[in-house]
Amino acid sequence: MKREPYPSDLSDTQWALIEPMITAWKQDRVARSATGDPGSCDLREVVNAIFYQNRTGCQWRYLPHAWANGHGAASGGPSWASAVALGLPGSAV
């Protein structure tokens, strides 16, 4: 089910700029993992959740239900946020 966009969501143009870098980062992490499981979360939604949290200042557990469990952002947010904070390319979009 598609959700209504938040003002902090990436535009298609912004996503097109950073998607190759984030996908490459994720593929590298999967290649180094013990299981090789790529997970099932939508990377764009994870980034949108990070930007929402950054913009609103809400705690990870208070992210809107649109990101709970189905996208992995609520449970995996802090590690993704750390990647963005540490300068993952495109984190300043």
N, C-alpha and C positions, 0 to 999 in steps of 0.2 A: 504494500500500500504506500503510495507516494504521500509525503507530508508537505504541509505548507512551508515555504522557505522562511528562514529568519533573516533579518537584516545583516547578520554577520556571516551568512553563507557565502561560499566562493561563487563567483560568476563562472560561466562556462569558459570564458577567456582565461580567467585566473587559474582554473583547474587545468586547462590545457597546458599552461606554463609549468606547473609544478608536478603534474601527474607522472611524467616519465622519471623524475628524480625520486619521488616517493615510492613508485613501483619498483625501481631498481634497489632502493634501500630495503624494501620489504623482501624482495627476492634474495638479497644477500643474507638477511636475517634467517630466512627459511632454509637456505642452503647450509647455514652453520648450525641449525637447530638439530637436536638429537633425533627428532621424529620426522622432520621434513614436512610437517603439516603446515600448509599455507594459511589455515584458518578460513573463515568464511565472511569476515567483516568487509564492508564496503569502505575502502580507503578514503574516498571523498567524504563520506559521512563522519568518519573518524576525525578528519581535518576540520570539517564543519563544527563538530562538537568541541574541538580544541579552541577554535576561534570564538564560539559562543561562550565557552567558559571564560576565556580571556577577556572578552568584551563585557560580560555581565558580572564576573567575579563570583559566580555561584560555585558551590562545592561540587565535586564530581558526582557525589551521590544524589545531588539535586538537579542533575541534568534532566531536561524534559524527557518524558517517556518515549519520545520518538527515537532516542538513542539508547534506551535501556535494552540490554541483552541481545537484541536483534542485530546490532551493528558492532558490538564489542567496544564501543567508545567508553561506556560507563565503567566497565570492568577493567579495561586496558588503558584508560585515559592517561593516568600519570606517566606511564612509560613513554607513550606517544608525546605527551607534553614535554617530557624531558628531552626527547629527540628534537622537538621544535626549539626548545629553549637553548639547546646546545648548538643550534645553528644548522639544522637540517636545511639544505638548500630550498629556498622558496618559503621559509617560515615567516618572512616579513611581508607576505602578500597582503 
